[in-house]
């Protein structure tokens, strides 16, 4: 198989690993082919900001390459979290780009990615500190959506999502603090699972982030890739402050389990009526509901009443402001001097200014409020519902440039973020698993993701139903205009 074989771009990670296992392709052939696709496509998309091609080739040639489920499969890391030893790391920040900053060590997650057999070929673009649901950092410029290069790929894992959607690699690292796995999955027509809080370790650098709202996994083109990766990287590590309930069996086995007749509530309007949901997204929910009913599930228009309680908005804001201040102070300590205004973007500088005004008691009170609200939300699942169905976003992927700050409104990115986080962020607060599936496309050909949310620790239910939906309405043959 030649290194320029474009058919590889259409194979998911499990299929590529099978080629290696059966000796129909070597890790070097897979990696060389991926590098060729990145070099050919990335000038149009700007997804891969730190190429690590020669290091990847050396790993692929090494006989000691880990014999995990993805042995030899090319892979990309998001340039936020997931630090990899000796590689550039900028978190979207101009100051780290200027300094040529490099990570000193691997995170536990990157160690597990390596043990799974992935070959890291580069790091992907992300907004500064993951603060907004688009990928347009000042430091590296915008990533473009392969379905329409004038539009956003979402964020903050937009570089990873664009790369996977374009077929550069089959799987890429992603993380999610308010929707940052699910949002770009929806915008780019991918599968994006946010795991249960504590399912994937954030160590050793962190125990938690954003008061427990953030977690890591991947974006993929198939449900089976997501399940096999989750098996490979989940589980507690020494010193983790908390962990998710252990699964009854490997997540990959759930793909073949019948989900039974589930009780599924659906919500086609925004929680709190805070945003207008586009007709395309409403139609997507209605169509998904009909499909689920045809598969034997019971659908009813119902949702946790607490989702309509706006008392959660203030505590989320206070946590994000305080954590932004902490992030800038921590990076100042790392580089040996306090950060200045031109070291970071206006949004994060302003957020940090506001965050430093929040007192310690106010922060703790905000976290207590999030916990109390979460108990009210999760009670809906313990009262007899199995899943909640919603749109992932309130609208199709928007044109680039709508999140840019102005002198009058440095927080414009947060102002514009409402339609992108109103369905996703609640489940970062509660810690529940939620998945975005590419089940719908708009009348103009843009992907529309559907979100399913399960009870705490119940990725097994999500994966069973996701596999059922993938089989009933396959998306694997859909290709964006920019594709390998």
Secondary structure, DSSP 8 states (H G I E B T S, - for coil): --TT-GGGGGS-HHHHHHHHHTTSS-HHHHHHHHHHHHHHHHHHH--EEEE-HHHHHHHHH-TT---STTTT-EEEEESSS---TTSB--TT-HHHHHHT-B-SS--HHHHHHHHTT-EEEEEE---GGG-SSS-EETTTEE-EETTEEEEE--SSSHHHHHHHHTTS-SEEEEEESSSTTHHHHHHHT-EEEE--TTSB--TTT-S-STTTT-EEEEEESSHHHHHHHHHHH-B--TT-S------SS-GGGGGGS---S-EEEEE-S-GGG-S---HHHHHHHHHHHHHHHHTT-EEEE---GGGG-THHHHHHHHHHHHHHHHHHHHHHHHHTS---GGGS-HHHHHHHHHHTTS-HHHHHHHHHHHHHHHHHHHHHHHTT--EEEEESSSSS--BTTTT---SS-TTHHHHHTHHHHTTTTHHHHH---EEEEEEEE-TTS-EEEEEEEESTT-HHHHHHHHHHHHHHS--TT---SS--
